[in-house]
Amino acid sequence: MKAIEITSYGAPEVLRAVERPDPVAGVGELLIRVAASGVNRPDVLQRKGHYPVPPGASDLPGLEVAGEIVSGDAAALAEAGFKIGDRVCALIAGGGYAELCVAPVAQCLPVPKGWSDTEAASLPETFFTVWSNVFERGGLQKGETLLIQGGSSGIGVTAIQIAKALGATVIVTAGSDDKCEACKKLGADHAINYRTSDFAEEAKKLTGGKGVDVILDMVAGDYVAREIECMAEDGRLVIIAVQGGVKSDFNAGLVLRKRLVITGSTLRPRPVAFKGAIAKALREKVWPLLESGAIKPVIHSTFAAGGEPSGAAQAHALMESNQHIGKIVLTW
């Protein structure tokens, strides 16, 4: 099969098209002929040597794919209601930048009715992440207010749409007026340009001084202190990335007085059973919203995976430019 590998740690150009042996599905797994692969920030970190591959996972980058089932564990397929030839999208621990990819059956979901494989490939990584962190760890409820740091990212556009569809008020931050406007068009109630405004002060004003109930934070660093300032009583701060650094200096007294919860998680190393439970929740509560059109795909760019330089290299360069709004996808 054709695949894209990380030839050495470094700039996007280290991503090269290669030939690899076809993978074989094992117990509880299926093999997908990949039509499209999602590109995500962890792929960039892995390329730079900052995101170790979990034990047993492929060294190839790529955490989400969509395509056709070509083989697999017959019993596991039957139990999940899948069959050879079905179109699925899958969350994987690696190996997505390839024409063939093995995935745990439990981490696969049907391509939503009316969606292309390219659109479906944009779903798993962000949808699993948002559901797990915003709704399970963060416990966001209908009528509460969610603040999303980085509303125009793949995670951000997903969180906006799910939270709005399930009855929350959504505030986002973004780095330009154009990105703020794009977030509003996706359903955000308010958008704050963090380059020209203090998001903490704005969030307090927008909530009438009450503060926000849940924050989805991909920045950490010095953002944490300001987030604690603008959180409501019993608020929940969920950290899923540390683009602003791992050190935070904040007022612990506010955590006590407001009974705040500060939590976080990474998804990639979690066991199949954990990810399978998220898949079941998504299929029940979110997939109907995709098929009804209440939630739409937001794809900024697609790149053909092969070529020189590889489409993957171009996709990574775009992601690092932070000029995109929504998802970036490789096609095969």
TAMOSUL-V931757 format. One record per residue. N is the residue number from 1. RES is the residue in one letter. SS is DSSP state (~ for helix, > for strand, _ for the rest). PSI is psi as a letter, one per 30 degrees, with the letter a starting at -180 (* if undefined). D_CENTER is the distance of its C-alpha to the mean C-alpha in Angstrom with 2 decimals. Layout:
n=N res=RES ss=SS psi=PSI d_center=D_CENTER
n=N res=RES ss=SS psi=PSI d_center=D_CENTER
//
This chain:
n=1 res=M ss=_ psi=l d_center=26.39
n=2 res=K ss=> psi=k d_center=24.95
n=3 res=A ss=> psi=l d_center=22.02
n=4 res=I ss=> psi=k d_center=20.58
n=5 res=E ss=> psi=l d_center=21.26
n=6 res=I ss=> psi=j d_center=21.18
n=7 res=T ss=_ psi=f d_center=24.94
n=8 res=S ss=_ psi=l d_center=24.98
n=9 res=Y ss=_ psi=k d_center=22.84
n=10 res=G ss=_ psi=b d_center=22.87
n=11 res=A ss=_ psi=l d_center=22.18
n=12 res=P ss=~ psi=f d_center=20.32
n=13 res=E ss=~ psi=f d_center=23.68
n=14 res=V ss=~ psi=f d_center=23.49
n=15 res=L ss=> psi=j d_center=21.28
n=16 res=R ss=> psi=k d_center=24.01
n=17 res=A ss=> psi=k d_center=24.61
n=18 res=V ss=> psi=l d_center=26.50
n=19 res=E ss=> psi=k d_center=27.97
n=20 res=R ss=_ psi=l d_center=26.88
n=21 res=P ss=_ psi=k d_center=28.46
n=22 res=D ss=_ psi=k d_center=26.90
n=23 res=P ss=_ psi=l d_center=24.98
n=24 res=V ss=_ psi=k d_center=26.44
n=25 res=A ss=_ psi=k d_center=24.83
n=26 res=G ss=_ psi=a d_center=26.21
n=27 res=V ss=_ psi=k d_center=26.74
n=28 res=G ss=_ psi=g d_center=23.97
n=29 res=E ss=> psi=l d_center=22.20
n=30 res=L ss=> psi=l d_center=22.21
n=31 res=L ss=> psi=k d_center=22.25
n=32 res=I ss=> psi=k d_center=20.35
n=33 res=R ss=> psi=j d_center=21.90
n=34 res=V ss=> psi=k d_center=18.86
n=35 res=A ss=> psi=e d_center=19.00
n=36 res=A ss=> psi=k d_center=15.69
n=37 res=S ss=> psi=k d_center=12.93
n=38 res=G ss=> psi=k d_center=9.53
n=39 res=V ss=> psi=k d_center=9.55
n=40 res=N ss=_ psi=l d_center=7.09
n=41 res=R ss=~ psi=e d_center=8.56
n=42 res=P ss=~ psi=f d_center=9.48
n=43 res=D ss=~ psi=e d_center=11.47
n=44 res=V ss=~ psi=e d_center=13.36
n=45 res=L ss=~ psi=e d_center=14.12
n=46 res=Q ss=~ psi=e d_center=15.37
n=47 res=R ss=~ psi=e d_center=17.46
n=48 res=K ss=~ psi=f d_center=19.03
n=49 res=G ss=_ psi=g d_center=19.84
n=50 res=H ss=_ psi=g d_center=17.81
n=51 res=Y ss=_ psi=i d_center=15.50
n=52 res=P ss=_ psi=k d_center=17.94
n=53 res=V ss=_ psi=k d_center=17.44
n=54 res=P ss=_ psi=l d_center=17.86
n=55 res=P ss=_ psi=k d_center=21.34
n=56 res=G ss=_ psi=f d_center=21.84
n=57 res=A ss=_ psi=l d_center=18.70
n=58 res=S ss=_ psi=k d_center=19.27
n=59 res=D ss=_ psi=f d_center=19.72
n=60 res=L ss=_ psi=k d_center=18.19
n=61 res=P ss=_ psi=l d_center=14.74
n=62 res=G ss=_ psi=j d_center=11.99
n=63 res=L ss=_ psi=g d_center=9.46
n=64 res=E ss=> psi=k d_center=9.43
n=65 res=V ss=> psi=l d_center=12.59
n=66 res=A ss=> psi=k d_center=14.80
n=67 res=G ss=> psi=a d_center=18.56
n=68 res=E ss=> psi=k d_center=21.73
n=69 res=I ss=> psi=k d_center=22.81
n=70 res=V ss=> psi=f d_center=25.84
n=71 res=S ss=> psi=l d_center=26.82
n=72 res=G ss=> psi=l d_center=25.96
n=73 res=D ss=_ psi=j d_center=27.35
n=74 res=A ss=~ psi=e d_center=29.50
n=75 res=A ss=~ psi=e d_center=29.63
n=76 res=A ss=~ psi=e d_center=25.89
n=77 res=L ss=~ psi=e d_center=25.36
n=78 res=A ss=~ psi=e d_center=28.11
n=79 res=E ss=~ psi=e d_center=26.86
n=80 res=A ss=~ psi=f d_center=23.44
n=81 res=G ss=_ psi=g d_center=25.30
n=82 res=F ss=_ psi=l d_center=24.24
n=83 res=K ss=_ psi=l d_center=26.76
n=84 res=I ss=_ psi=k d_center=27.19
n=85 res=G ss=_ psi=f d_center=26.33
n=86 res=D ss=_ psi=k d_center=23.61
n=87 res=R ss=> psi=k d_center=20.50
n=88 res=V ss=> psi=l d_center=17.29
n=89 res=C ss=> psi=l d_center=13.63
n=90 res=A ss=> psi=k d_center=12.47
n=91 res=L ss=> psi=k d_center=10.10
n=92 res=I ss=_ psi=l d_center=12.20
n=93 res=A ss=_ psi=g d_center=13.07
n=94 res=G ss=_ psi=l d_center=14.26
n=95 res=G ss=_ psi=g d_center=16.49
n=96 res=G ss=_ psi=f d_center=14.37
n=97 res=Y ss=_ psi=i d_center=16.31
n=98 res=A ss=> psi=l d_center=19.39
n=99 res=E ss=_ psi=f d_center=21.49
n=100 res=L ss=> psi=k d_center=21.50
n=101 res=C ss=> psi=k d_center=18.99
n=102 res=V ss=> psi=k d_center=19.66
n=103 res=A ss=> psi=k d_center=17.30
n=104 res=P ss=> psi=k d_center=18.25
n=105 res=V ss=~ psi=e d_center=19.48
n=106 res=A ss=~ psi=f d_center=17.99
n=107 res=Q ss=~ psi=g d_center=14.39
n=108 res=C ss=> psi=k d_center=15.26
n=109 res=L ss=> psi=k d_center=15.30
n=110 res=P ss=> psi=k d_center=17.65
n=111 res=V ss=_ psi=k d_center=16.80
n=112 res=P ss=_ psi=k d_center=17.34
n=113 res=K ss=_ psi=k d_center=20.87
n=114 res=G ss=_ psi=f d_center=21.33
n=115 res=W ss=_ psi=k d_center=18.10
n=116 res=S ss=_ psi=l d_center=18.47
n=117 res=D ss=~ psi=e d_center=16.92
n=118 res=T ss=~ psi=e d_center=15.36
n=119 res=E ss=~ psi=e d_center=13.77
n=120 res=A ss=~ psi=e d_center=12.76
n=121 res=A ss=_ psi=f d_center=11.15
n=122 res=S ss=_ psi=f d_center=8.52
n=123 res=L ss=_ psi=e d_center=7.59
n=124 res=P ss=~ psi=e d_center=7.00
n=125 res=E ss=~ psi=e d_center=4.06
n=126 res=T ss=~ psi=e d_center=2.10
n=127 res=F ss=~ psi=e d_center=5.80
n=128 res=F ss=~ psi=e d_center=6.83
n=129 res=T ss=~ psi=e d_center=5.25
n=130 res=V ss=~ psi=e d_center=6.67
n=131 res=W ss=~ psi=e d_center=9.62
n=132 res=S ss=~ psi=e d_center=10.47
n=133 res=N ss=~ psi=e d_center=10.53
n=134 res=V ss=~ psi=e d_center=11.72
n=135 res=F ss=~ psi=e d_center=13.92
n=136 res=E ss=~ psi=e d_center=15.01
n=137 res=R ss=~ psi=e d_center=15.29
n=138 res=G ss=_ psi=f d_center=15.75
n=139 res=G ss=_ psi=h d_center=17.81
n=140 res=L ss=_ psi=k d_center=17.36
n=141 res=Q ss=_ psi=l d_center=20.30
n=142 res=K ss=_ psi=k d_center=21.73
n=143 res=G ss=_ psi=f d_center=23.69
n=144 res=E ss=_ psi=l d_center=21.83
n=145 res=T ss=> psi=k d_center=20.29
n=146 res=L ss=> psi=k d_center=16.72
n=147 res=L ss=> psi=k d_center=16.27
n=148 res=I ss=> psi=j d_center=12.95
n=149 res=Q ss=> psi=j d_center=13.33
n=150 res=G ss=_ psi=h d_center=12.03
n=151 res=G ss=_ psi=f d_center=12.01
n=152 res=S ss=_ psi=f d_center=11.97
n=153 res=S ss=_ psi=l d_center=8.77
n=154 res=G ss=~ psi=e d_center=5.97
n=155 res=I ss=~ psi=e d_center=4.51
n=156 res=G ss=~ psi=e d_center=8.28
n=157 res=V ss=~ psi=e d_center=9.45
n=158 res=T ss=~ psi=e d_center=7.64
n=159 res=A ss=~ psi=e d_center=9.07
n=160 res=I ss=~ psi=e d_center=12.26
n=161 res=Q ss=~ psi=e d_center=12.95
n=162 res=I ss=~ psi=e d_center=12.51
n=163 res=A ss=~ psi=e d_center=14.38
n=164 res=K ss=~ psi=e d_center=17.03
n=165 res=A ss=~ psi=f d_center=17.55
n=166 res=L ss=_ psi=g d_center=18.21
n=167 res=G ss=_ psi=g d_center=20.64
n=168 res=A ss=_ psi=l d_center=19.32
n=169 res=T ss=> psi=k d_center=20.30
n=170 res=V ss=> psi=k d_center=17.55
n=171 res=I ss=> psi=k d_center=18.22
n=172 res=V ss=> psi=l d_center=16.01
n=173 res=T ss=> psi=k d_center=16.86
n=174 res=A ss=> psi=l d_center=16.69
n=175 res=G ss=_ psi=g d_center=18.88
n=176 res=S ss=_ psi=l d_center=21.17
n=177 res=D ss=~ psi=e d_center=23.00
n=178 res=D ss=~ psi=e d_center=21.66
n=179 res=K ss=~ psi=e d_center=18.02
n=180 res=C ss=~ psi=e d_center=19.24
n=181 res=E ss=~ psi=e d_center=21.03
n=182 res=A ss=~ psi=e d_center=18.14
n=183 res=C ss=~ psi=e d_center=16.19
n=184 res=K ss=~ psi=e d_center=19.41
n=185 res=K ss=~ psi=f d_center=19.73
n=186 res=L ss=_ psi=f d_center=16.45
n=187 res=G ss=_ psi=f d_center=18.03
n=188 res=A ss=_ psi=k d_center=17.69
n=189 res=D ss=_ psi=e d_center=21.11
n=190 res=H ss=> psi=k d_center=21.42
n=191 res=A ss=> psi=k d_center=19.97
n=192 res=I ss=> psi=k d_center=21.25
n=193 res=N ss=> psi=j d_center=21.75
n=194 res=Y ss=_ psi=f d_center=21.39
n=195 res=R ss=_ psi=f d_center=23.70
n=196 res=T ss=_ psi=f d_center=26.54
n=197 res=S ss=_ psi=l d_center=26.14
n=198 res=D ss=_ psi=j d_center=25.70
n=199 res=F ss=~ psi=e d_center=22.63
n=200 res=A ss=~ psi=e d_center=24.20
n=201 res=E ss=~ psi=e d_center=27.45
n=202 res=E ss=~ psi=e d_center=25.95
n=203 res=A ss=~ psi=e d_center=23.85
n=204 res=K ss=~ psi=e d_center=27.08
n=205 res=K ss=~ psi=e d_center=29.02
n=206 res=L ss=~ psi=f d_center=26.65
n=207 res=T ss=_ psi=g d_center=26.91
n=208 res=G ss=_ psi=g d_center=30.66
n=209 res=G ss=_ psi=f d_center=30.54
n=210 res=K ss=_ psi=e d_center=28.86
n=211 res=G ss=_ psi=l d_center=25.49
n=212 res=V ss=> psi=l d_center=21.96
n=213 res=D ss=> psi=e d_center=21.12
n=214 res=V ss=> psi=k d_center=17.49
n=215 res=I ss=> psi=k d_center=15.61
n=216 res=L ss=> psi=j d_center=11.93
n=217 res=D ss=> psi=k d_center=12.59
n=218 res=M ss=_ psi=g d_center=10.93
n=219 res=V ss=_ psi=e d_center=14.52
n=220 res=A ss=_ psi=b d_center=16.92
n=221 res=G ss=_ psi=b d_center=20.29
n=222 res=D ss=_ psi=f d_center=22.75
n=223 res=Y ss=~ psi=e d_center=20.36
n=224 res=V ss=~ psi=e d_center=20.84
n=225 res=A ss=~ psi=e d_center=24.51
n=226 res=R ss=~ psi=e d_center=24.02
n=227 res=E ss=~ psi=e d_center=21.36
n=228 res=I ss=~ psi=e d_center=23.88
n=229 res=E ss=~ psi=e d_center=26.47
n=230 res=C ss=_ psi=g d_center=24.73
n=231 res=M ss=> psi=k d_center=23.61
n=232 res=A ss=> psi=l d_center=25.67
n=233 res=E ss=> psi=k d_center=27.67
n=234 res=D ss=> psi=g d_center=25.75
n=235 res=G ss=> psi=l d_center=22.50
n=236 res=R ss=> psi=k d_center=19.38
n=237 res=L ss=> psi=k d_center=17.40
n=238 res=V ss=> psi=j d_center=14.10
n=239 res=I ss=> psi=k d_center=13.19
n=240 res=I ss=_ psi=f d_center=9.93
n=241 res=A ss=_ psi=l d_center=11.05
n=242 res=V ss=_ psi=h d_center=14.59
n=243 res=Q ss=_ psi=f d_center=14.81
n=244 res=G ss=_ psi=g d_center=18.03
n=245 res=G ss=_ psi=l d_center=19.57
n=246 res=V ss=_ psi=f d_center=20.11
n=247 res=K ss=_ psi=k d_center=23.36
n=248 res=S ss=_ psi=k d_center=23.78
n=249 res=D ss=_ psi=j d_center=27.16
n=250 res=F ss=_ psi=l d_center=27.22
n=251 res=N ss=_ psi=j d_center=29.80
n=252 res=A ss=~ psi=f d_center=29.79
n=253 res=G ss=~ psi=e d_center=32.45
n=254 res=L ss=~ psi=e d_center=30.06
n=255 res=V ss=~ psi=e d_center=27.84
n=256 res=L ss=~ psi=e d_center=31.02
n=257 res=R ss=~ psi=e d_center=32.44
n=258 res=K ss=_ psi=g d_center=29.36
n=259 res=R ss=_ psi=h d_center=28.33
n=260 res=L ss=_ psi=l d_center=24.81
n=261 res=V ss=> psi=k d_center=22.14
n=262 res=I ss=> psi=j d_center=20.06
n=263 res=T ss=> psi=l d_center=17.49
n=264 res=G ss=> psi=l d_center=14.36
n=265 res=S ss=_ psi=l d_center=12.61
n=266 res=T ss=_ psi=k d_center=10.96
n=267 res=L ss=_ psi=e d_center=9.69
n=268 res=R ss=_ psi=e d_center=10.98
n=269 res=P ss=_ psi=f d_center=14.64
n=270 res=R ss=_ psi=l d_center=14.84
n=271 res=P ss=_ psi=l d_center=17.36
n=272 res=V ss=~ psi=e d_center=17.15
n=273 res=A ss=~ psi=e d_center=18.80
n=274 res=F ss=~ psi=e d_center=16.18
n=275 res=K ss=~ psi=e d_center=13.32
n=276 res=G ss=~ psi=e d_center=15.95
n=277 res=A ss=~ psi=e d_center=16.64
n=278 res=I ss=~ psi=e d_center=13.14
n=279 res=A ss=~ psi=e d_center=13.59
n=280 res=K ss=~ psi=e d_center=16.97
n=281 res=A ss=~ psi=e d_center=15.94
n=282 res=L ss=~ psi=e d_center=13.47
n=283 res=R ss=~ psi=e d_center=16.32
n=284 res=E ss=~ psi=e d_center=18.78
n=285 res=K ss=~ psi=f d_center=17.31
n=286 res=V ss=_ psi=e d_center=14.62
n=287 res=W ss=~ psi=e d_center=15.71
n=288 res=P ss=~ psi=e d_center=19.01
n=289 res=L ss=~ psi=e d_center=17.43
n=290 res=L ss=~ psi=e d_center=15.87
n=291 res=E ss=~ psi=f d_center=19.28
n=292 res=S ss=~ psi=f d_center=21.23
n=293 res=G ss=_ psi=g d_center=19.57
n=294 res=A ss=_ psi=e d_center=18.59
n=295 res=I ss=_ psi=k d_center=14.96
n=296 res=K ss=_ psi=l d_center=14.89
n=297 res=P ss=_ psi=k d_center=12.85
n=298 res=V ss=_ psi=j d_center=12.28
n=299 res=I ss=> psi=k d_center=12.82
n=300 res=H ss=> psi=e d_center=14.45
n=301 res=S ss=> psi=l d_center=15.95
n=302 res=T ss=> psi=k d_center=16.65
n=303 res=F ss=> psi=k d_center=18.64
n=304 res=A ss=> psi=k d_center=20.99
n=305 res=A ss=_ psi=e d_center=20.09
n=306 res=G ss=_ psi=a d_center=23.73
n=307 res=G ss=_ psi=l d_center=26.34
n=308 res=E ss=_ psi=j d_center=27.42
n=309 res=P ss=_ psi=l d_center=25.60
n=310 res=S ss=_ psi=l d_center=22.80
n=311 res=G ss=~ psi=e d_center=20.31
n=312 res=A ss=~ psi=e d_center=17.68
n=313 res=A ss=~ psi=e d_center=19.60
n=314 res=Q ss=~ psi=e d_center=19.63
n=315 res=A ss=~ psi=e d_center=15.90
n=316 res=H ss=~ psi=e d_center=15.42
n=317 res=A ss=~ psi=e d_center=18.20
n=318 res=L ss=~ psi=e d_center=16.63
n=319 res=M ss=~ psi=e d_center=13.35
n=320 res=E ss=~ psi=f d_center=15.72
n=321 res=S ss=~ psi=f d_center=17.85
n=322 res=N ss=_ psi=g d_center=15.31
n=323 res=Q ss=_ psi=f d_center=17.10
n=324 res=H ss=_ psi=l d_center=14.38
n=325 res=I ss=_ psi=j d_center=13.24
n=326 res=G ss=_ psi=a d_center=10.25
n=327 res=K ss=> psi=l d_center=9.08
n=328 res=I ss=> psi=k d_center=11.33
n=329 res=V ss=> psi=k d_center=12.61
n=330 res=L ss=> psi=k d_center=15.49
n=331 res=T ss=> psi=l d_center=18.23
n=332 res=W ss=_ psi=* d_center=20.89
//
